[in-house]
Amino acid sequence: MGEELETLSEWFKANKLSPNINKTNSVYFTRQNIAHQRHILEIKDVSIEKVDALKFVVIPIDQN
């Protein structure tokens, strides 16, 4: 997954965009209620917080 985040980071850079990494979260989506391994996601050596639910604009999104 780290390679994809690096690719995404390069895409932002190439398009002169700058994501606010400190406001970035990750959610693991599954069909079943199972425990996930804790993967550490990082962009530019900043860890991305894993959350169980979040709001995208005004749309609530949860891990289920």
PyMOL commands that set and color helices and strands:
alter all, ss='L'
color gray80, all
select helices_A, chain A and resi 2-14+21-23
alter helices_A, ss='H'
color red, helices_A
select strands_A, chain A and resi 25-26+41-43+46-50+53-56+59-62
alter strands_A, ss='S'
color yellow, strands_A
deselect
rebuild
show_as cartoon
